[in-house]
Amino acid sequence: MPVRIPLEFAKPTMALAGPIVDGEGRLLAGKGTKLSERVVGALRKLAMQTVLIDDTNDLQPWETVQSLDADLRALDTRFREGLDVSESPELTMLHQAIARYVERRWARLESGDAAAGGRS
């Protein structure tokens, strides 16, 4: 199963789970391309922040991009533990604002996937 990782955690042993194309549909890197220093450098020049790779066993949890549901659950947990958000309109507003930010970030990631074949 493919896993999304921030480009900063890319290792030369990792391979792309799918092709990366530019906005005009030109192939930038094919499926299975190893993330060598040269490839990672080229992707950074394109301002890519994350890539979809074939799942590997050597990833730590912090090296992957979690799902939208996981991000929102983690946010809810942080606000529930030690805080009574229901008693504070300010904390409720802050919680809602952060949740909207996370949702917009995921929408950008997903639209980047659709438009650029995995570019984000």
C-alpha positions in Angstrom: 0.0 0.0 0.0 1.4 3.4 -0.9 2.5 5.8 1.8 2.9 9.6 1.6 6.0 11.0 3.2 7.5 14.5 3.4 10.3 14.8 0.9 12.8 15.5 3.7 12.4 11.8 4.8 13.1 10.3 1.4 15.8 7.7 1.3 17.6 6.3 -1.8 16.1 2.9 -1.1 12.5 4.2 -1.6 10.6 4.1 -4.9 7.7 6.2 -6.1 4.4 4.5 -5.9 3.1 6.3 -9.1 4.3 8.6 -11.8 4.7 12.3 -11.2 3.6 14.6 -14.0 3.6 18.3 -14.4 0.5 20.5 -14.9 0.7 19.9 -18.7 0.9 16.1 -18.3 4.6 15.7 -19.0 6.2 12.9 -17.1 8.7 14.1 -14.5 9.4 10.8 -12.7 8.0 7.4 -13.4 6.5 4.8 -11.1 9.3 2.9 -9.4 11.8 5.7 -9.7 14.3 5.4 -6.8 14.5 8.6 -4.7 18.2 9.2 -5.2 19.8 12.5 -4.1 19.5 13.7 -7.7 15.8 12.9 -8.0 15.0 14.4 -4.6 16.9 17.5 -5.6 14.9 17.8 -8.8 11.6 17.4 -6.9 12.6 20.0 -4.4 13.3 22.5 -7.2 9.7 21.9 -8.3 8.6 22.9 -4.8 7.2 19.4 -4.0 6.8 18.8 -0.3 5.5 15.2 -0.2 5.7 12.1 -2.4 3.8 8.9 -2.5 6.1 5.9 -2.2 5.8 2.1 -2.1 5.4 1.1 1.5 8.6 0.1 3.2 9.3 -1.4 6.6 11.9 1.1 7.6 9.5 4.1 8.1 9.0 5.6 11.5 5.5 6.9 12.3 6.7 10.5 12.2 8.1 10.1 8.7 4.7 9.6 7.1 1.9 12.0 6.4 -1.2 10.8 8.3 -4.7 10.7 6.8 -7.1 13.6 7.3 -9.2 11.5 9.7 -6.0 10.7 11.8 -5.0 14.4 11.8 -8.5 15.5 13.0 -8.6 12.7 15.7 -5.2 13.8 17.0 -6.4 17.4 17.1 -9.6 16.4 19.0 -7.5 14.3 21.4 -5.1 17.2 22.2 -8.0 19.5 22.9 -9.9 17.0 25.0 -7.0 16.0 27.2 -6.6 18.5 30.0 -8.9 21.1 28.5 -12.6 21.5 28.8 -13.2 23.1 25.4 -17.0 23.3 26.0 -16.4 25.7 28.8 -14.4 28.1 26.7 -15.7 29.8 23.5 -12.2 30.9 22.7 -10.8 27.4 22.8 -13.8 26.1 20.8 -13.1 28.8 18.1 -9.4 27.9 18.1 -10.1 24.2 17.8 -12.5 24.9 14.8 -10.0 27.2 13.2 -7.2 24.5 13.4 -9.6 21.9 12.0 -10.5 24.1 9.0 -6.8 24.7 8.4 -6.1 20.9 8.4 -9.0 20.2 6.1 -7.9 22.9 3.6 -4.3 21.5 3.7 -5.7 18.1 2.9 -7.8 19.5 0.1 -4.7 21.1 -1.4 -2.8 17.8 -1.1 -5.5 15.9 -2.8 -6.0 18.5 -5.6 -2.3 18.4 -6.2 -2.5 14.6 -6.5 -5.2 14.8 -9.1 -3.6 17.7 -11.1 0.0 16.5 -11.0 -0.1 12.8 -10.5 1.1 12.9 -6.9 2.7 16.3 -6.8 1.9 18.2 -3.6 
